Each structure stands twice: as structure tokens, then as C-alpha cells.
């Protein structure tokens, strides 16, 4: 439901922290960057719970402890969902009930069209930081996210 992207090679580390370019070079060259956002998620809060019918979305998790839920309609007509825990710049939680992916560098994922996705900050104290953009021609009207489809599927919806 997603494709991992390389942010290790586009990130710079210093004593001040990490600096990363959230936009993949291939999307700049092909002029496929549409709607870049930089956002935070407060402890326990959720962003997303939507899908894009025509375009892929790139999520770049820069710092924090994130739960990502992705869900899609399968060929058999049933919905399937998967949960992933990402910890960027934080120590791993050995008691996590979900497979945990730990990194000191930002982690980027390209979410495919028609995939419901939601991102929650599962840290109780720290604000999480991420960036996202849509892969679509710059001159094309930005597609508004469809929230109704994901909210109608209990397996896809990550309750706030």
C-alpha cells in the first residue's frame, strides 16, 4: 500500500539536529510536486483518515513516534488494513504490539492512490513533526482528500 523512499542520503546531521529535504529529486525534475505541507501532530492526536483517488502522497516523518494505518479495498471486495509504528529520533519501545521501525534519519513513504491513511502521534509528551506532498503536475488542480470513504470503513478509520 506504500513504497519506502530514501531520506538517509538527503539528510544532514549535526549537533543542532537533522536537516532534510522532504521532496524527492525525481518529483522536482518531473515537476510532480503539488501541495507541500509541513505539520506537527500533538501527543495523542491523529491527522489524515483520508485517501486520494488519483494521486500518490508522500509522507516524510521527520521526528516523533508515529502509528500509521493504511487500508485499501482488496480484489475480493473486502477491506484490509495494516498498522506500522515508526520511531524517528527516539529509542525503540521493546513492548510495542506493532512492528516498530526505528531510525535516526527521516522516514519517507509514497502512499498509493485509493489507500486510506492516517498518522497518529503515539508519544504522550512530545510533538511529532512531518511533511507531506502530492505527486501531481504543478499546473493540475489539487485533488481534495476523500475522507468519507475511509470514515465509512471501521477497519480503515483510525479513531481520534
N, CA, C and O of each residue as an XYZ file, in Angstrom:
640
protein
N       0.805     -1.182      0.000
C       0.000      0.000      0.000
C       0.862      1.267      0.000
O       0.368      2.380     -0.178
N       2.182      1.056      0.208
C       3.112      2.175      0.121
C       4.467      1.687     -0.362
O       4.756      0.490     -0.357
N       5.291      2.640     -0.779
C       6.645      2.361     -1.237
C       7.606      3.162     -0.355
O       7.459      4.378     -0.237
N       8.607      2.487      0.278
C       9.576      3.232      1.084
C      10.467      4.106      0.205
O      10.792      3.725     -0.919
N      10.860      5.268      0.707
C      11.711      6.203     -0.020
C      12.994      6.452      0.761
O      13.015      6.287      1.981
N      14.070      6.848      0.072
C      15.365      7.084      0.705
C      15.484      8.522      1.196
O      15.476      9.458      0.397
N      15.595      8.697      2.512
C      15.857     10.009      3.084
C      17.177     10.039      3.839
O      17.602     11.097      4.305
N      17.825      8.896      3.964
C      19.139      8.841      4.609
C      20.132      9.687      3.818
O      20.918     10.433      4.403
N      20.098      9.573      2.493
C      21.083     10.282      1.666
C      20.766     11.770      1.491
O      21.633     12.530      1.059
N      19.552     12.197      1.815
C      19.200     13.613      1.647
C      19.094     14.342      2.986
O      18.578     15.458      3.050
N      19.582     13.709      4.052
C      19.518     14.310      5.382
C      20.919     14.654      5.871
O      21.884     13.942      5.591
N      21.012     15.749      6.600
C      22.275     16.219      7.164
C      22.132     16.248      8.680
O      21.173     16.809      9.209
N      23.088     15.642      9.373
C      23.047     15.570     10.824
C      24.140     16.454     11.416
O      25.271     16.463     10.929
N      23.799     17.194     12.466
C      24.786     17.999     13.188
C      24.381     18.013     14.663
O      23.382     17.408     15.053
N      25.165     18.707     15.464
C      24.842     18.787     16.889
C      23.534     19.539     17.131
O      22.946     19.428     18.207
N      23.072     20.307     16.135
C      21.812     21.044     16.267
C      20.595     20.177     15.963
O      19.476     20.523     16.344
N      20.806     19.049     15.278
C      19.690     18.176     14.914
C      19.821     17.687     13.489
O      20.931     17.518     12.983
N      18.699     17.461     12.847
C      18.679     16.929     11.486
C      18.062     17.953     10.538
O      17.108     18.649     10.885
N      18.623     18.029      9.346
C      18.086     18.859      8.274
C      17.835     17.931      7.099
O      18.724     17.178      6.701
N      16.642     17.977      6.546
C      16.320     17.079      5.444
C      15.563     17.824      4.361
O      14.838     18.778      4.641
N      15.733     17.385      3.132
C      14.942     17.898      2.019
C      13.782     16.913      1.850
O      14.007     15.779      1.427
N      12.549     17.315      2.168
C      11.447     16.355      2.117
C      10.979     15.989      0.713
O      10.191     15.057      0.556
N      11.450     16.707     -0.314
C      10.975     16.454     -1.683
C      11.978     15.580     -2.430
O      13.167     15.894     -2.489
N      11.491     14.495     -2.993
C      12.336     13.599     -3.782
C      12.778     14.306     -5.064
O      11.979     14.976     -5.717
N      14.051     14.151     -5.417
C      14.616     14.808     -6.601
C      13.823     14.464     -7.861
O      13.614     15.327     -8.713
N      13.382     13.216     -7.986
C      12.640     12.799     -9.185
C      11.334     13.583     -9.349
O      10.885     13.805    -10.474
N      10.729     13.999     -8.248
C       9.477     14.746     -8.327
C       9.719     16.215     -8.667
O       8.866     16.856     -9.281
N      10.868     16.750     -8.275
C      11.229     18.119     -8.648
C      11.532     18.180    -10.142
O      11.026     19.052    -10.849
N      12.355     17.256    -10.616
C      12.762     17.237    -12.023
C      11.562     17.067    -12.940
O      11.474     17.729    -13.975
N      10.644     16.192    -12.575
C       9.469     15.935    -13.420
C       8.324     16.910    -13.149
O       7.250     16.794    -13.740
N       8.561     17.877    -12.246
C       7.556     18.880    -11.881
C       6.256     18.227    -11.404
O       5.156     18.598    -11.813
N       6.431     17.239    -10.524
C       5.300     16.488     -9.993
C       4.987     16.833     -8.537
O       4.230     16.111     -7.888
N       5.549     17.910     -8.018
C       5.326     18.317     -6.640
C       4.092     19.221     -6.580
O       4.033     20.249     -7.254
N       3.117     18.831     -5.773
C       1.883     19.601     -5.684
C       1.439     19.627     -4.221
O       1.142     18.580     -3.647
N       1.392     20.798     -3.625
C       0.844     20.926     -2.274
C       1.743     20.441     -1.166
O       1.365     19.523     -0.439
N       2.923     21.019     -1.003
C       3.829     20.651      0.085
C       3.302     21.192      1.409
O       2.936     22.363      1.511
N       3.266     20.321      2.425
C       2.818     20.709      3.761
C       3.877     20.303      4.781
O       4.502     19.250      4.649
N       4.071     21.119      5.773
C       4.899     20.790      6.927
C       3.979     20.906      8.123
O       3.296     21.916      8.296
N       3.960     19.859      8.957
C       2.954     19.832     10.026
C       3.497     19.186     11.290
O       4.501     18.473     11.276
N       2.803     19.460     12.371
C       3.056     18.795     13.635
C       1.803     18.011     14.009
O       0.704     18.263     13.516
N       2.016     17.056     14.897
C       0.896     16.316     15.477
C       1.113     16.327     16.986
O       2.134     15.837     17.469
N       0.182     16.867     17.716
C       0.284     16.924     19.163
C       0.174     15.516     19.755
O      -0.373     14.621     19.111
N       0.683     15.309     20.964
C       0.607     13.984     21.581
C      -0.814     13.429     21.576
O      -1.755     14.091     22.014
N      -0.953     12.207     21.073
C      -2.246     11.526     21.028
C      -3.154     11.922     19.880
O      -4.195     11.296     19.684
N      -2.791     12.941     19.117
C      -3.657     13.422     18.029
C      -3.418     12.624     16.740
O      -2.390     11.966     16.580
N      -4.391     12.698     15.831
C      -4.351     11.983     14.559
C      -4.583     12.950     13.414
O      -5.424     13.844     13.504
N      -3.830     12.766     12.336
C      -4.052     13.513     11.094
C      -4.314     12.497      9.989
O      -3.856     11.356     10.053
N      -5.054     12.928      8.981
C      -5.297     12.062      7.827
C      -6.691     11.500      7.823
O      -7.676     12.237      7.777
N      -6.771     10.153      7.872
C      -8.041      9.444      7.724
C      -8.704      9.837      6.413
O      -9.890     10.162      6.368
N      -7.904      9.800      5.337
C      -8.425     10.128      4.016
C      -7.659      9.336      2.962
O      -6.692      8.640      3.270
N      -8.103      9.454      1.727
C      -7.396      8.875      0.590
C      -7.437      9.866     -0.556
O      -8.198     10.833     -0.536
N      -6.608      9.609     -1.552
C      -6.593     10.399     -2.778
C      -6.912      9.435     -3.916
O      -6.247      8.410     -4.066
N      -7.907      9.751     -4.703
C      -8.359      8.845     -5.757
C      -7.407      8.796     -6.944
O      -7.258      7.743     -7.564
N      -6.755      9.920     -7.279
C      -5.937      9.968     -8.493
C      -4.439     10.057     -8.250
O      -3.653      9.668     -9.114
N      -4.030     10.556     -7.103
C      -2.617     10.864     -6.897
C      -2.020     10.094     -5.727
O      -2.724      9.679     -4.806
N      -0.707      9.913     -5.787
C       0.040      9.390     -4.645
C       0.362     10.546     -3.710
O       0.418     11.703     -4.127
N       0.573     10.219     -2.443
C       1.010     11.214     -1.467
C       2.292     10.716     -0.826
O       2.410      9.536     -0.497
N       3.242     11.603     -0.652
C       4.491     11.270      0.023
C       4.410     11.808      1.447
O       4.126     12.986      1.662
N       4.663     10.926      2.423
C       4.761     11.309      3.833
C       6.214     11.203      4.245
O       6.861     10.191      3.977
N       6.737     12.231      4.891
C       8.100     12.214      5.406
C       8.014     12.462      6.906
O       7.783     13.586      7.350
N       8.205     11.395      7.679
C       8.164     11.504      9.133
C       9.556     11.931      9.595
O      10.521     11.183      9.442
N       9.656     13.128     10.158
C      10.948     13.719     10.499
C      11.356     13.407     11.932
O      12.506     13.043     12.182
N      10.428     13.544     12.876
C      10.765     13.283     14.272
C       9.507     12.933     15.049
O       8.486     13.610     14.930
N       9.583     11.887     15.833
C       8.466     11.516     16.688
C       8.196     10.029     16.664
O       8.947      9.242     16.088
N       7.108      9.672     17.302
C       6.670      8.280     17.389
C       5.294      8.212     16.737
O       4.310      8.698     17.295
N       5.230      7.612     15.561
C       4.040      7.628     14.724
C       3.413      6.242     14.593
O       4.123      5.243     14.471
N       2.099      6.186     14.619
C       1.358      5.000     14.211
C       0.739      5.336     12.869
O      -0.031      6.290     12.758
N       1.071      4.561     11.851
C       0.495      4.735     10.518
C      -0.475      3.601     10.258
O      -0.110      2.430     10.362
N      -1.710      3.944      9.920
C      -2.672      2.935      9.472
C      -2.918      3.172      7.991
O      -3.244      4.282      7.571
N      -2.756      2.105      7.203
C      -3.095      2.133      5.784
C      -4.144      1.056      5.544
O      -4.091     -0.018      6.144
N      -5.093      1.346      4.668
C      -6.156      0.385      4.371
C      -6.609      0.583      2.933
O      -6.626      1.700      2.416
N      -6.975     -0.522      2.301
C      -7.427     -0.447      0.911
C      -8.424     -1.561      0.633
O      -8.426     -2.607      1.282
N      -9.264     -1.301     -0.346
C     -10.222     -2.287     -0.823
C      -9.467     -3.323     -1.650
O      -8.756     -2.969     -2.590
N      -9.615     -4.595     -1.306
C      -8.910     -5.681     -1.990
C      -9.727     -6.187     -3.186
O     -10.889     -5.819     -3.358
N      -9.109     -7.026     -3.997
C      -9.774     -7.576     -5.189
C     -11.015     -8.393     -4.842
O     -11.930     -8.502     -5.658
N     -11.056     -8.970     -3.634
C     -12.215     -9.770     -3.232
C     -13.359     -8.925     -2.668
O     -14.366     -9.467     -2.212
N     -13.204     -7.599     -2.697
C     -14.245     -6.705     -2.210
C     -14.180     -6.418     -0.719
O     -15.014     -5.675     -0.203
N     -13.209     -6.989     -0.013
C     -13.040     -6.768      1.411
C     -11.955     -5.718      1.658
O     -11.024     -5.589      0.864
N     -12.074     -4.972      2.750
C     -11.058     -4.012      3.138
C      -9.999     -4.700      3.975
O     -10.317     -5.549      4.808
N      -8.745     -4.342      3.759
C      -7.629     -4.834      4.567
C      -6.871     -3.631      5.100
O      -6.669     -2.645      4.390
N      -6.451     -3.722      6.362
C      -5.710     -2.631      6.997
C      -4.424     -3.170      7.604
O      -4.352     -4.324      8.027
N      -3.418     -2.317      7.636
C      -2.138     -2.644      8.267
C      -1.721     -1.458      9.128
O      -1.918     -0.305      8.746
N      -1.140     -1.751     10.297
C      -0.627     -0.721     11.200
C       0.884     -0.846     11.293
O       1.422     -1.952     11.360
N       1.568      0.296     11.296
C       3.027      0.350     11.411
C       3.387      1.396     12.450
O       2.767      2.458     12.517
N       4.393      1.090     13.261
C       4.904      2.036     14.240
C       6.275      2.504     13.775
O       7.158      1.686     13.519
N       6.457      3.816     13.665
C       7.722      4.419     13.258
C       8.215      5.300     14.396
O       7.464      6.116     14.931
N       9.482      5.130     14.763
C      10.097      5.943     15.808
C      11.325      6.606     15.211
O      12.321      5.940     14.926
N      11.255      7.916     15.023
C      12.341      8.658     14.394
C      12.975      9.550     15.444
O      12.321     10.421     16.018
N      14.272      9.319     15.688
C      14.997     10.111     16.668
C      14.656      9.773     18.107
O      14.991     10.536     19.013
N      13.987      8.629     18.340
C      13.586      8.198     19.677
C      14.015      6.751     19.891
O      14.143      6.008     18.918
N      14.241      6.328     21.132
C      14.587      4.922     21.366
C      13.402      4.009     21.080
O      12.247      4.407     21.227
N      13.700      2.790     20.674
C      12.654      1.814     20.345
C      11.886      1.392     21.586
O      12.445      1.363     22.682
N      10.620      1.068     21.425
C       9.784      0.549     22.500
C       9.750     -0.973     22.383
O       9.090     -1.498     21.486
N      10.449     -1.701     23.274
C      10.503     -3.162     23.149
C       9.170     -3.847     23.435
O       9.018     -5.034     23.144
N       8.207     -3.128     23.995
C       6.923     -3.722     24.335
C       5.814     -3.357     23.343
O       4.638     -3.614     23.600
N       6.187     -2.768     22.229
C       5.196     -2.348     21.244
C       4.478     -3.559     20.656
O       5.126     -4.541     20.293
N       3.134     -3.506     20.555
C       2.379     -4.622     19.972
C       2.420     -4.626     18.440
O       1.935     -5.566     17.811
N       2.996     -3.585     17.843
C       3.060     -3.448     16.382
C       4.522     -3.479     15.973
O       5.384     -3.030     16.728
N       4.818     -4.009     14.774
C       6.193     -3.974     14.284
C       6.687     -2.543     14.298
O       6.033     -1.646     13.767
N       7.849     -2.331     14.910
C       8.384     -0.988     15.076
C       9.582     -0.788     14.161
O      10.472     -1.635     14.094
N       9.597      0.332     13.463
C      10.700      0.700     12.585
C      11.353      1.926     13.205
O      10.717      2.971     13.345
N      12.637      1.796     13.580
C      13.349      2.845     14.297
C      14.435      3.412     13.398
O      15.132      2.665     12.711
N      14.578      4.735     13.402
C      15.580      5.379     12.558
C      16.001      6.699     13.172
O      15.208      7.362     13.841
N      17.259      7.082     12.943
C      17.690      8.425     13.337
C      17.430      9.410     12.201
O      17.350     10.617     12.432
N      17.297      8.898     10.972
C      17.011      9.738      9.801
C      15.509      9.754      9.534
O      14.807      8.820      9.921
N      15.010     10.794      8.881
C      13.599     10.809      8.499
C      13.232      9.579      7.663
O      14.067      9.032      6.943
N      12.000      9.167      7.770
C      11.485      8.022      7.008
C      10.415      8.545      6.064
O       9.495      9.249      6.481
N      10.542      8.194      4.783
C       9.578      8.633      3.784
C       8.869      7.462      3.145
O       9.467      6.414      2.901
N       7.589      7.647      2.875
C       6.756      6.624      2.241
C       5.930      7.270      1.148
O       5.413      8.374      1.321
N       5.808      6.583      0.025
C       4.905      7.030     -1.033
C       3.636      6.199     -0.942
O       3.644      5.003     -1.233
N       2.548      6.840     -0.538
C       1.252      6.169     -0.421
C       0.575      6.158     -1.783
O       0.550      7.170     -2.483
N       0.036      5.027     -2.148
C      -0.573      4.859     -3.466
C      -1.989      5.442     -3.497
O      -2.610      5.605     -2.447
N      -2.500      5.755     -4.683
C      -3.890      6.224     -4.785
C      -4.855      5.173     -4.231
O      -4.566      3.976     -4.254
N      -5.982      5.630     -3.744
C      -7.046      4.778     -3.202
C      -6.641      4.001     -1.957
O      -7.220      2.954     -1.667
N      -5.655      4.500     -1.220
C      -5.244      3.892      0.050
C      -5.597      4.865      1.174
O      -5.073      5.978      1.228
N      -6.481      4.440      2.065
C      -6.784      5.245      3.246
C      -5.531      5.287      4.108
O      -4.844      4.279      4.272
N      -5.240      6.467      4.659
C      -4.072      6.577      5.519
C      -4.333      7.581      6.632
O      -4.965      8.620      6.434
N      -3.823      7.231      7.811
C      -3.937      8.089      8.987
C      -2.637      7.984      9.765
O      -2.023      6.919      9.831
N      -2.228      9.091     10.349
C      -0.979      9.173     11.091
C      -1.284      9.720     12.480
O      -1.852     10.804     12.617
N      -0.902      8.962     13.511
C      -1.147      9.378     14.895
C       0.182      9.521     15.625
O       1.098      8.721     15.433
N       0.275     10.545     16.462
C       1.409     10.692     17.364
C       1.095      9.850     18.600
O       0.181     10.177     19.358
N       1.844      8.775     18.803
C       1.583      7.882     19.933
C       2.500      8.169     21.118
O       2.538      7.394     22.073
N       3.236      9.274     21.065
C       4.044      9.697     22.204
C       3.154     10.531     23.121
O       2.386     11.363     22.640
N       3.244     10.324     24.413
C       2.372     11.039     25.347
C       2.888     12.424     25.719
O       2.175     13.201     26.354
N       4.151     12.747     25.320
C       4.715     14.021     25.739
C       5.237     14.891     24.608
O       5.139     16.116     24.687
N       5.787     14.297     23.560
C       6.465     15.078     22.518
C       5.584     15.302     21.298
O       4.806     14.431     20.910
N       5.715     16.470     20.703
C       5.035     16.776     19.447
C       5.795     16.105     18.309
O       7.025     16.155     18.267
N       5.076     15.483     17.395
C       5.673     14.825     16.228
C       5.704     15.807     15.063
O       4.872     16.711     14.986
N       6.658     15.629     14.161
C       6.877     16.556     13.057
C       6.989     15.772     11.754
O       7.752     14.810     11.674
N       6.226     16.180     10.722
C       6.294     15.510      9.426
C       6.012     16.487      8.302
O       5.565     17.611      8.531
N       6.280     16.040      7.085
C       5.973     16.814      5.880
C       5.238     15.889      4.922
O       5.385     14.669      4.993
N       4.449     16.468      4.027
C       3.773     15.656      3.015
C       3.550     16.483      1.759
O       3.468     17.710      1.803
N       3.454     15.778      0.644
C       3.091     16.433     -0.615
C       2.446     15.422     -1.533
O       2.596     14.212     -1.360
N       1.723     15.937     -2.514
C       1.043     15.118     -3.506
C       1.896     15.054     -4.764
O       2.477     16.053     -5.187
N       1.963     13.867     -5.355
C       2.680     13.704     -6.623
C       1.671     13.923     -7.739
O       0.876     13.043     -8.069
N       1.724     15.117     -8.310
C       0.817     15.510     -9.388
C       1.426     16.717    -10.085
O       2.178     17.467     -9.463
N       1.120     16.918    -11.348
C       1.660     18.093    -12.039
C       1.314     19.382    -11.300
O       0.214     19.525    -10.766
N       2.258     20.315    -11.274
C       2.055     21.579    -10.559
C       0.899     22.384    -11.125
O       0.247     23.128    -10.392
N       0.633     22.246    -12.422
C      -0.432     23.034    -13.030
C      -1.802     22.347    -12.935
O      -2.807     22.904    -13.379
N      -1.842     21.157    -12.367
C      -3.109     20.444    -12.203
C      -3.763     20.888    -10.901
O      -3.082     21.083     -9.894
N      -5.071     21.045    -10.921
C      -5.779     21.439     -9.706
C      -5.584     20.378     -8.642
O      -5.721     19.183     -8.904
N      -5.264     20.826     -7.442
C      -5.017     19.912     -6.332
C      -6.288     19.155     -5.982
O      -7.359     19.741     -5.825
N      -6.146     17.851     -5.866
C      -7.267     16.975     -5.523
C      -7.527     17.039     -4.015
O      -6.617     16.820     -3.215
N      -8.740     17.332     -3.642
C      -9.089     17.348     -2.224
C      -9.150     15.912     -1.707
O      -9.647     15.025     -2.401
N      -8.648     15.678     -0.497
C      -8.697     14.320      0.057
C     -10.138     13.864      0.274
O     -11.008     14.664      0.617
N     -10.375     12.587      0.073
C     -11.691     11.998      0.302
C     -11.690     11.377      1.692
O     -11.032     10.362      1.919
N     -12.414     11.972      2.612
C     -12.479     11.463      3.981
C     -13.653     10.513      4.186
O     -13.597      9.643      5.055
N     -14.709     10.666      3.402
C     -15.920      9.878      3.600
C     -15.693      8.379      3.425
O     -16.213      7.578      4.201
N     -14.920      8.000      2.414
C     -14.679      6.572      2.154
C     -13.994      5.930      3.347
O     -14.402      4.857      3.790
N     -12.957      6.573      3.875
C     -12.189      5.999      4.981
C     -12.993      5.981      6.282
O     -12.921      5.019      7.047
N     -13.745      7.027      6.524
C     -14.547      7.087      7.750
C     -15.670      6.051      7.746
O     -16.123      5.627      8.809
N     -16.116      5.648      6.573
C     -17.201      4.665      6.470
C     -16.716      3.232      6.701
O     -17.530      2.322      6.858
N     -15.404      3.026      6.723
C     -14.844      1.686      6.908
C     -14.190      1.591      8.287
O     -13.105      2.140      8.483
N     -14.819      0.913      9.243
C     -14.243      0.837     10.599
C     -12.797      0.313     10.596
O     -11.990      0.756     11.413
N     -12.462     -0.601      9.713
C     -11.110     -1.150      9.679
C     -10.103     -0.123      9.198
O      -8.930     -0.196      9.564
N     -10.535      0.837      8.384
C      -9.639      1.842      7.812
C      -9.500      3.070      8.683
O      -8.469      3.742      8.655
N     -10.527      3.368      9.457
C     -10.582      4.628     10.216
C      -9.790      4.499     11.518
O     -10.022      3.588     12.312
N      -8.860      5.416     11.721
C      -8.099      5.468     12.964
C      -8.763      6.512     13.848
O      -8.601      7.712     13.628
N      -9.501      6.063     14.836
C     -10.288      6.977     15.683
C      -9.377      7.980     16.365
O      -8.323      7.623     16.891
N      -9.803      9.271     16.352
C      -9.013     10.316     17.019
C      -8.912     10.110     18.514
O      -8.280     10.908     19.206
